[in-house]
Amino acid sequence: MKIRLENVSKSLSFKEHFNVKAEVLHLLEGISCELDDGENLAILGQSGSGKSTLAKLISFSEPKSGGKIYINNEEITDKNELKKDIRYILQNQKQALNPALKVKTAIAHVRSYLKLSFSENELKELMGNLNLKDEILEKYPSQLSGGEATRVGILLALLSKPKILICDEITSGLDNETKQKIINLLLSLDEKISIIFITHDILSAMKIAQKVLIIESGKQVAFGKFEDLESQNVLKKYLDAAKFYDAKL
């Protein structure tokens, strides 16, 4: 599935008082990029740069304020057309899961909401691929570790056989061993699934994606292939920061 963004923006309008002129807060401005079938994209930027806002626009969880989003060269306006094809895994998946539902009930809800048809054997095979044991089905979110919750989020997303999987800071806060397991898991997915990997961790991003979109303060800094931007020294400050952080560990 191809996806293309043209000059996409997101802004909020607010008033401190009803007789005061409305002010506009620009969260994102002029974001343009494209992703071909089977390509992975990293969206890179510091906390508060607008990465998660962009994830919500790409997943059609929130409406954009301007610009256009094309899927397979057709402009998309109705998010219901894509609710199975584009799945969004949130940053803190443990908190994103309904605390009152066991994992097995969450699976049943996804099956019902998206009108999915998968067999128990298919579910068990997918769980095996994600290294999730049967007993996880009886657990509530509060009983899951951070890594388990992330893998459950991936499970719920993959049940619909999506074309695009948006991963929003899903390795943030995980220890290095668990982080690497999640990265390896993403790399093992069907090559037809495009991953949009949102992070501030450039070293993890370079393992997963071929292309990178860099956002700072809601504005696009660069977009292109990693090797091209690296050769142009566009990535230098991000790589230097990552090396400095690694050296402190």
Salt bridges, closest charged atoms under 4 A:
GLU6 OE2 - ARG4 NE 3.09
GLU39 OE1 - LYS211 NZ 3.07
GLU62 OE1 - LYS10 NZ 3.92
GLU62 OE2 - LYS56 NZ 3.95
ASP85 OD1 - LYS163 NZ 3.58
GLU120 OE2 - ARG111 NH2 3.32
ASP134 OD2 - LYS124 NZ 3.99
GLU138 OE1 - LYS102 NZ 3.17
GLU138 OE2 - LYS104 NZ 3.08
GLU148 OE2 - LYS139 NZ 3.98
GLU169 OE2 - LYS51 NZ 3.62
GLU169 OE2 - HIS200 ND1 3.19
GLU177 OE2 - LYS181 NZ 3.65
ASP201 OD2 - LYS179 NZ 3.29
GLU216 OE2 - LYS237 NZ 2.85
ASP240 OD2 - LYS236 NZ 2.70
